[in-house]
């Protein structure tokens, strides 16, 4: 089977050292662990700012760097193994151990422990932070700034119903490659919600189709479905809210929304020529 460049760190000019013997490369490199310190950073396919957005990195994620050049670091995210380019300014060489993660859809970073101060930025759900101290209901961060404690939980805290988590993103604009409350795509919605429930999921829809759950037969009447079932088309995935309603981030609505599954199937299959490929139950 060919290696998937989305999740295997190799290029024509170099490869990760652990791939020696699996791929041919002019040189092999031992990666260096870094921590993402930017609130939200684009993971791009090529090292320039108008290159396609493949995914995003949240604060606190680990990133293994294999090459650096002209302000760009090429490497791999630890959370889902995705490979791409990040700005070197978004990374810190020091590995920062996270103590908490953001549980709210979005939370503001304040320069001090006071909600009346002008925010300096924001963090999105699942961003990971190291809290050094607590003061007046705020958490002081090792990277600077303060967050309200009401929007944080310990890193090991989980929620049982991932569908409820996904529903919090209703109305969020659709963004190809997006992974935050400012913009999100279909597979990132699934990945983000499952992460809160303690379930690790790959980044893209085809990967999720292969890796997640057990197959459920697709009935002609689309019956027999239940809350939490994942519906896969080529290049797209949605979450069943109940036996009839689909929740998905989609380019048709250009947001995260709900609709009857039969309407989505008719549109995607009839108008786009993409039948349902699989139904997976976790």
C-alpha positions as CSV (number, residue, x, y, z in Angstrom):
1,X,0.0,0.0,0.0
2,X,1.3,3.5,-0.8
3,X,2.2,5.7,2.1
4,X,-0.3,8.5,2.8
5,X,1.6,11.8,2.7
6,X,-1.1,13.4,4.9
7,X,0.0,11.3,7.8
8,X,3.5,10.0,6.9
9,X,6.3,12.6,7.2
10,X,8.3,12.2,4.0
11,X,9.1,14.5,1.0
12,X,11.3,13.9,-2.1
13,X,14.2,15.5,-0.3
14,X,13.9,14.1,3.2
15,X,12.0,11.8,5.5
16,X,11.6,11.2,9.2
17,X,14.4,9.0,10.6
18,X,11.9,6.3,11.8
19,X,10.9,5.8,8.1
20,X,14.4,4.5,7.2
21,X,13.9,1.2,5.4
22,X,10.3,2.1,4.5
23,X,10.9,5.0,2.1
24,X,13.9,6.1,0.0
25,X,15.1,9.6,0.8
26,X,18.4,11.5,0.3
27,X,18.4,12.2,4.0
28,X,16.7,11.1,7.2
29,X,16.0,13.5,10.1
30,X,15.3,13.0,13.8
31,X,12.4,15.3,14.6
32,X,12.3,18.0,17.3
33,X,9.3,18.3,19.5
34,X,7.7,21.8,19.7
35,X,4.6,23.2,21.3
36,X,2.0,25.3,19.4
37,X,1.8,28.6,21.3
38,X,-0.4,30.5,18.8
39,X,-4.1,30.5,19.7
40,X,-5.0,29.0,16.3
41,X,-2.5,28.4,13.4
42,X,-3.0,27.3,9.8
43,X,-1.5,24.0,8.8
44,X,-0.7,24.4,5.1
45,X,0.1,22.1,2.3
46,X,3.0,24.3,1.1
47,X,5.3,26.9,2.8
48,X,3.5,30.0,1.8
49,X,0.6,32.0,3.3
50,X,-1.8,31.5,0.3
51,X,-1.2,27.8,0.1
52,X,-4.3,25.5,0.6
53,X,-5.4,25.1,4.2
54,X,-5.3,21.4,5.1
55,X,-6.0,21.8,8.8
56,X,-5.4,23.9,11.8
57,X,-3.4,23.6,15.0
58,X,-4.7,24.7,18.4
59,X,-2.7,26.1,21.2
60,X,-1.0,23.4,23.3
61,X,-0.7,20.8,20.5
62,X,2.6,19.1,20.0
63,X,4.3,19.4,16.6
64,X,7.3,17.4,15.6
65,X,9.6,19.5,13.3
66,X,11.7,17.8,10.6
67,X,12.7,20.8,8.6
68,X,12.8,24.6,8.9
69,X,13.3,27.2,6.2
70,X,12.4,30.9,5.8
71,X,10.0,31.1,8.7
72,X,8.2,27.7,8.0
73,X,8.4,24.5,9.9
74,X,7.5,21.2,8.2
75,X,6.4,18.5,10.5
76,X,3.7,16.4,12.0
77,X,1.0,17.1,14.6
78,X,1.0,14.6,17.5
79,X,-2.8,14.7,18.0
80,X,-3.8,13.3,14.6
81,X,-0.5,12.6,12.8
82,X,-1.3,15.3,10.2
83,X,1.7,16.5,8.2
84,X,2.2,20.0,6.9
85,X,3.7,23.5,7.3
86,X,3.3,25.8,10.3
87,X,4.8,29.2,10.8
88,X,7.8,28.9,13.1
89,X,6.5,31.9,15.0
90,X,3.6,29.7,16.2
91,X,5.9,27.2,17.9
92,X,8.0,27.1,21.0
93,X,11.0,24.8,21.3
94,X,10.1,24.1,24.9
95,X,7.6,21.2,25.4
96,X,4.8,22.7,27.6
97,X,2.8,20.2,29.6
98,X,-0.8,21.1,29.5
99,X,-2.9,20.9,32.7
100,X,-6.3,22.1,31.3
101,X,-8.2,22.2,28.0
102,X,-10.8,24.7,26.8
103,X,-14.3,23.2,27.3
104,X,-16.3,26.2,25.9
105,X,-16.9,26.8,22.3
106,X,-14.6,29.8,22.5
107,X,-13.0,31.7,25.3
108,X,-11.1,35.1,25.5
109,X,-7.6,35.6,26.6
110,X,-7.3,38.6,29.0
111,X,-4.1,40.5,29.9
112,X,-5.1,40.3,33.5
113,X,-7.7,38.7,35.8
114,X,-10.5,41.1,34.9
115,X,-13.3,40.6,32.3
116,X,-13.4,44.4,31.7
117,X,-9.9,44.4,30.2
118,X,-9.7,44.3,26.4
119,X,-9.1,40.7,25.3
120,X,-5.8,40.0,23.5
121,X,-7.1,37.0,21.7
122,X,-9.2,33.8,22.0
123,X,-8.9,30.1,22.3
124,X,-11.2,27.5,20.8
125,X,-12.6,24.3,22.1
126,X,-9.9,21.6,22.8
127,X,-7.0,24.1,23.0
128,X,-4.7,23.0,25.7
129,X,-3.0,25.3,28.3
130,X,-0.7,25.1,31.2
131,X,-2.2,26.9,34.3
132,X,0.5,28.3,36.6
133,X,-1.9,29.8,39.2
134,X,-5.5,30.8,39.9
135,X,-6.7,34.3,40.9
136,X,-10.2,35.7,41.3
137,X,-11.8,33.0,39.1
138,X,-9.1,33.2,36.4
139,X,-6.3,30.9,35.3
140,X,-2.9,32.4,34.7
141,X,-1.3,30.7,31.7
142,X,2.4,29.7,31.3
143,X,2.3,31.3,27.8
144,X,0.9,34.6,29.2
145,X,-2.6,35.9,29.7
146,X,-5.6,34.8,31.7
147,X,-8.6,32.7,31.0
148,X,-11.8,32.4,33.0
149,X,-11.8,29.1,35.0
150,X,-15.4,28.6,33.9
151,X,-14.2,27.7,30.4
152,X,-11.5,25.2,31.5
153,X,-11.5,21.6,32.6
154,X,-8.5,19.3,33.5
155,X,-7.0,17.7,30.4
156,X,-8.4,14.2,31.5
157,X,-12.0,15.4,31.8
158,X,-14.4,13.9,29.3
159,X,-18.1,14.2,28.3
160,X,-20.2,11.2,27.5
161,X,-22.3,12.4,24.6
162,X,-20.2,13.6,21.7
163,X,-23.3,14.6,19.7
164,X,-24.1,17.2,22.3
165,X,-20.6,18.6,21.8
166,X,-21.0,18.7,18.0
167,X,-24.4,20.5,18.4
168,X,-22.6,23.4,20.2
169,X,-21.1,24.2,16.8
170,X,-24.5,24.8,15.2
171,X,-24.2,28.0,13.1
172,X,-20.4,27.9,12.9
173,X,-19.3,28.9,9.4
174,X,-18.0,26.1,7.1
175,X,-14.3,26.4,6.4
176,X,-12.4,23.8,4.4
177,X,-9.6,22.7,6.7
178,X,-11.0,24.6,9.7
179,X,-10.9,23.1,13.1
180,X,-12.2,25.9,15.4
181,X,-15.3,27.8,16.4
182,X,-14.5,30.5,13.8
183,X,-14.8,28.0,11.0
184,X,-14.9,24.2,10.8
185,X,-15.2,21.4,8.2
186,X,-17.2,18.2,8.3
187,X,-14.5,15.8,9.6
188,X,-13.1,18.4,12.1
189,X,-16.5,18.6,13.6
190,X,-16.5,14.8,14.1
191,X,-12.9,14.8,15.3
192,X,-13.4,17.7,17.8
193,X,-16.6,16.3,19.3
194,X,-15.1,12.8,19.7
195,X,-12.0,14.2,21.3
196,X,-14.1,15.7,24.1
197,X,-15.6,12.3,24.6
198,X,-12.1,10.8,24.9
199,X,-12.2,9.1,21.5
200,X,-9.2,9.7,19.2
201,X,-10.2,10.1,15.5
202,X,-8.2,10.8,12.3
203,X,-8.5,14.1,10.6
204,X,-10.2,13.5,7.3
205,X,-13.5,11.8,6.4
206,X,-12.0,8.9,4.4
207,X,-9.6,8.1,7.3
208,X,-12.5,8.3,9.8
209,X,-14.6,5.9,7.6
210,X,-11.8,3.4,7.8
211,X,-10.9,3.8,11.5
212,X,-14.1,4.5,13.4
213,X,-16.8,2.2,14.7
214,X,-18.6,-0.8,13.2
215,X,-20.4,-0.9,9.9
216,X,-24.2,-0.6,9.8
217,X,-26.1,-1.8,6.8
218,X,-27.5,1.0,4.7
219,X,-31.2,0.3,4.3
220,X,-33.1,1.5,1.2
221,X,-35.4,3.5,3.5
222,X,-32.5,4.8,5.6
223,X,-34.2,3.3,8.6
224,X,-32.7,1.8,11.7
225,X,-30.3,4.6,12.5
226,X,-29.7,6.1,15.9
227,X,-28.1,9.1,17.6
228,X,-24.4,9.2,17.1
229,X,-24.2,7.1,13.9
230,X,-21.8,8.5,11.4
231,X,-22.9,8.8,7.7
232,X,-20.1,8.8,5.1
233,X,-20.1,10.0,1.5
234,X,-17.0,10.4,-0.6
235,X,-15.2,13.3,1.0
236,X,-18.0,14.0,3.5
237,X,-19.2,12.9,6.9
238,X,-22.2,13.8,9.1
239,X,-23.5,12.8,12.5
240,X,-27.0,11.5,13.2
241,X,-28.8,13.6,15.9
242,X,-31.7,11.1,16.0
243,X,-33.0,8.4,13.6
244,X,-33.9,11.0,10.9
245,X,-31.8,14.2,11.4
246,X,-28.3,14.8,10.2
247,X,-25.9,17.3,11.7
248,X,-22.9,18.3,9.5
249,X,-20.6,21.1,8.6
250,X,-21.2,21.5,4.9
251,X,-20.6,23.7,1.9
252,X,-24.2,23.6,0.8
253,X,-25.3,25.7,3.8
254,X,-21.8,27.1,4.3
255,X,-22.2,26.4,8.0
256,X,-22.8,23.7,10.6
257,X,-26.5,22.8,10.5
258,X,-29.1,20.1,10.6
259,X,-31.4,18.7,8.0
260,X,-33.4,15.5,7.4
261,X,-31.0,12.8,6.3
262,X,-33.3,11.9,3.3
263,X,-32.9,15.5,2.0
264,X,-29.2,15.4,2.4
265,X,-29.0,12.0,0.6
266,X,-31.2,13.1,-2.2
267,X,-29.1,16.3,-2.8
268,X,-25.7,14.7,-2.4
269,X,-26.5,11.5,-4.3
270,X,-28.8,12.8,-7.0
271,X,-27.2,16.2,-7.7
272,X,-23.6,15.5,-6.8
273,X,-23.5,11.8,-7.8
274,X,-22.2,10.6,-4.4
275,X,-24.2,7.8,-2.8
276,X,-23.8,7.0,0.9
277,X,-20.6,4.9,1.2
278,X,-20.9,3.7,4.8
279,X,-22.7,4.1,8.1
280,X,-20.5,3.5,11.2
281,X,-21.7,3.1,14.8
282,X,-19.3,3.8,17.6
